[in-house]
Amino acid sequence: MSCQASSTDLQVGDLGAINERLDGQSAEQRVEWALGHLPRAHVLSSSFGIQAAVMLHLVNSVEPGIPVIFIDTGYHFAETYRFADDLCERLDLNLKVYRAEISPAWQEARYGKRWEQGLAGINSYNRDTKVEPMRRAFEDLDVGSWFSGIRRGQSDTRKRVGLVECQWQRYKVHPIADWSERDIHRYLVRHGLPYHPLRDQGYVSVGDWHTTRALKDVDDPEQARFFGLTRECGLHSTRAEGVQGHADAG
């Protein structure tokens, strides 16, 4: 499979032309265009992070029932699981939960706590616990294009992220890539949507409990995830790192 657009007015694989076309359009228009022009099946990935309600509401409003892929590592905060339950009921989400083929307990017995084993251990843990289940989900659901809520303002590694990119030979759409924190807040307020409950405790990005810290517990915001050793977990390619890189993707 390779990134190919079905639009007749764009050259196949011309990401530059696609991004130029979508620049200046609203997030809703970007979602509508992607649904009408990029290969099916379409899905939305969500970590049910701090600002996840925005993308879940936005995309599901345009395409009700779109599959929402959630990777359950077994180490999410209890608040995250309850937040996911709340949003699934509130927004009537079509949730698709994927997990590693080996249970968290068995992984620890076999490898130890890899998130305590430096960058190599973290990368190994992320690959087995997050990337492998996501790629399996894509195969199971025959995914051609996927929506993600990552934004340029979230971290240095995401400053140049495009509105549409190609990852894992599929189109990846970032409808709110150019949104600010104010844009996020306004959307949530306008639609009566909540932030993740841990935001009130000083968390700006939420992943696994063992590698997530509140701002009050770190010297630099970059240390809030993965002890500052990396900013991405493997689910999002990042030009700055030059790898198939998860800060909070929403």
C-alpha positions in Angstrom: 0.0 0.0 0.0 1.2 3.5 -0.7 -0.1 7.0 -0.2 -2.4 7.7 -3.1 -5.1 10.3 -3.4 -8.3 9.5 -5.4 -8.9 13.2 -6.2 -8.7 13.9 -10.0 -7.5 17.4 -9.5 -4.4 16.5 -7.6 -1.4 14.5 -8.7 -1.1 11.2 -6.9 0.9 11.5 -3.8 1.4 15.3 -4.1 1.4 16.2 -0.5 2.6 19.7 -1.2 -0.5 20.4 -3.3 -2.8 18.9 -0.8 -1.4 20.9 2.1 -1.5 24.1 0.0 -5.1 23.4 -0.8 -6.1 22.8 2.8 -4.1 25.8 4.3 -6.6 28.5 5.3 -9.5 26.2 5.5 -11.4 25.4 8.7 -10.7 22.2 10.5 -14.2 20.9 9.6 -13.5 21.6 5.9 -10.2 19.8 6.1 -12.0 16.7 7.6 -14.7 16.9 5.0 -12.1 17.1 2.2 -10.1 14.2 3.5 -13.2 12.0 3.8 -14.1 12.8 0.3 -10.7 12.5 -1.4 -8.4 10.2 0.6 -8.5 6.4 0.5 -10.8 4.5 2.8 -11.2 3.1 5.3 -10.9 6.3 7.5 -10.2 6.1 11.2 -9.3 8.4 14.0 -6.7 7.6 16.6 -7.0 8.9 20.1 -5.0 8.6 23.3 -7.8 10.2 25.3 -5.3 12.8 26.4 -5.8 16.3 27.8 -7.5 17.8 24.7 -8.8 14.6 23.1 -12.5 15.7 23.2 -11.8 18.2 20.4 -10.8 15.8 17.7 -13.3 13.1 18.9 -16.1 15.6 18.6 -14.9 17.3 15.4 -14.3 14.2 13.3 -17.3 12.2 14.7 -19.6 15.1 14.0 -18.6 15.1 10.3 -18.4 11.3 10.0 -20.6 9.7 12.7 -19.5 6.3 13.7 -15.9 6.6 12.3 -13.8 4.0 14.1 -11.7 5.4 16.9 -8.6 3.5 17.7 -7.4 3.5 21.3 -4.2 1.7 22.3 -4.6 0.3 25.8 -1.2 -0.2 27.3 -2.6 -1.4 30.6 -0.7 1.5 32.3 -3.1 4.4 31.6 -4.2 6.5 34.6 -7.5 5.4 36.1 -8.7 8.9 35.2 -7.9 8.2 31.5 -10.1 5.1 31.4 -12.9 6.9 33.1 -12.5 9.8 30.7 -12.7 7.4 27.7 -15.8 5.9 29.1 -17.4 9.3 29.6 -16.6 10.5 26.1 -17.7 7.2 24.5 -21.1 7.6 26.1 -21.4 11.3 25.5 -20.3 11.3 21.8 -21.5 7.8 20.9 -18.0 6.8 19.7 -17.3 3.7 17.7 -14.3 2.7 19.9 -11.8 0.0 18.7 -9.4 -1.0 21.5 -6.2 -2.7 20.7 -3.6 -4.1 23.1 -0.2 -5.7 22.9 -0.2 -9.4 22.2 1.6 -10.0 25.5 0.0 -8.8 28.7 1.7 -6.0 30.8 2.4 -8.5 33.6 4.1 -10.9 31.3 6.1 -8.2 29.6 7.4 -7.1 33.0 8.2 -10.7 33.9 10.1 -11.2 30.7 11.8 -7.8 30.2 11.5 -6.0 33.5 10.3 -2.4 33.7 11.6 -1.3 30.3 10.6 2.4 30.9 13.3 2.4 33.6 16.0 1.1 31.2 17.0 4.3 29.5 16.0 5.4 26.0 16.6 2.0 24.5 14.2 0.4 27.0 11.6 3.1 26.4 11.8 2.7 22.6 11.5 -1.1 23.0 8.5 -0.8 25.3 6.8 1.7 23.0 7.4 -0.4 19.9 5.8 -3.5 21.5 3.1 -1.9 23.5 1.9 0.9 21.2 3.3 0.7 17.7 2.7 -3.0 17.1 -1.0 -2.9 18.2 -1.6 0.3 16.1 -0.2 -1.3 13.0 -2.2 -4.4 13.6 -5.3 -2.3 14.0 -4.6 -0.7 10.6 -4.4 -4.1 9.0 -7.5 -5.4 10.7 -9.5 -2.3 9.7 -8.0 -2.0 6.2 -7.1 1.6 6.9 -6.2 3.9 4.0 -6.2 7.3 5.9 -6.2 8.3 9.5 -6.9 11.4 11.6 -4.8 12.5 14.4 -5.0 15.5 16.8 -1.3 16.4 17.0 -0.5 20.2 16.8 2.6 22.2 15.9 2.5 24.0 19.2 2.7 20.9 21.3 6.4 20.3 21.2 9.6 21.2 19.3 9.4 17.9 17.4 6.0 18.9 15.9 6.7 22.5 14.8 6.7 21.5 11.1 4.0 18.9 11.0 1.9 19.1 7.9 -1.9 19.1 7.6 -1.5 15.9 5.6 1.5 13.6 5.7 2.3 10.1 4.7 3.1 7.5 7.5 3.2 3.8 7.3 2.2 4.1 3.6 -1.1 5.7 4.6 -2.4 9.3 4.5 -2.3 10.9 8.0 -4.5 14.0 8.5 -3.9 16.6 11.2 -6.9 18.9 10.9 -6.0 21.1 13.9 -2.2 21.1 13.3 -2.2 25.0 13.3 -4.5 25.5 16.2 -3.4 27.3 19.3 -4.2 26.5 23.0 -6.8 29.3 22.7 -8.4 27.7 19.7 -8.6 24.4 21.6 -10.2 26.1 24.7 -12.7 28.0 22.6 -13.8 24.8 20.8 -14.3 22.9 24.1 -16.3 25.7 25.6 -18.4 26.2 22.5 -19.4 22.6 22.5 -19.6 22.0 26.2 -16.7 19.5 26.2 -14.3 18.6 29.0 -10.6 18.5 29.3 -9.0 15.4 30.7 -9.5 15.5 34.5 -5.8 15.4 35.2 -5.4 18.9 33.7 -6.6 20.3 36.9 -3.7 18.6 38.7 -1.0 20.3 36.5 -0.7 17.7 33.7 -0.2 19.1 30.2 0.2 15.8 28.4 -1.0 12.4 29.6 0.2 8.9 28.7 1.2 6.0 30.8 1.3 6.7 34.5 4.9 5.5 34.8 6.3 7.9 32.3 4.1 11.0 32.8 4.7 13.8 35.2 2.8 16.9 36.3 4.6 20.2 35.7 5.1 20.7 39.4 7.3 17.6 39.4 9.7 18.6 36.6 12.1 21.4 35.9 11.3 21.6 32.3 8.0 20.8 30.5 9.9 18.6 28.1 10.6 16.3 31.1 6.8 15.7 31.6 7.0 12.7 29.3 9.5 9.9 29.2 11.8 11.7 31.7 12.8 14.1 28.9 14.6 11.3 27.0 12.2 11.5 24.1 9.0 13.3 23.2 7.4 10.8 20.9 6.3 7.2 21.5 6.4 5.9 18.0 2.9 6.5 16.8 3.7 9.8 15.1 6.5 10.5 12.6 8.4 13.6 13.5 10.6 15.5 11.1 12.7 17.0 13.8 13.7 13.6 15.1 13.8 12.1 11.7 12.2 8.8 12.9 8.8 7.2 12.9 8.3 8.6 16.1 3.5 10.5 21.4 3.2 13.5 23.2 -0.4 14.1 23.8 -2.1 13.5 20.5 -5.5 13.9 21.7 
